[in-house]
Amino acid sequence: MVANSAKIDGEIVRVLEVCRDIELSSAELYKYFAKIFCDHEEMAALWYKTAQEEENHAKQFILAITMRREQLVESLVIDSGTAESTLNFVRAIYDVVRVNKPSMLEALSSAITLEVNLSKFHMTTAVHFVEKTHRQLFAAMLKADKNHIEALREFHQRLLMA
């Protein structure tokens, strides 16, 4: 029983670590977009803000990993294979855009698609919490984001109309 419990805990930690890495890889991608579009101040600011929000998401996973002995997470919603393939997908996008610089519209489109797909990897959707209060705590931290998917969509729409 103890060995099985340790295996489950190890699996939870591993998936939380991969989710953290997904958030950090997304932040790297957005910082890169900020750098290549630095001549467009408003666009660069949006990319930096979005990168910061991704880093904040990563910090939530770090907190959950640190608190794992507090019985914070009951079970996972996603499996390690799905998490790993998603991390590889984010890294592949970053590799492609470093070789082939996207236009502003292409960068926004890819970020919107990525963010829609990554929403299931936020702390509040990736795990089942032991207590409702734990979920509420992480949901409150997530609300601090100014809904970056909508901000990306709005900027995309403005560029289309320009």
Buried (B, 14 or more C-beta within 10 A) or exposed (E): EEEEEEEEBEBBBBBBBBBBBBBBBBBBBBBBBBEBBEEBEEBBEBBBBBBBBBBBBBBBBBBBBEEBEEEBBEEBEBEBEBBBEBBEBBBEBBEEBEEEEBEBEEBBBBBBEBBEEBEBBBBBBBBEBBEEEBBEBBBEBBEEBEEBBEBBBEBBEEBEEE
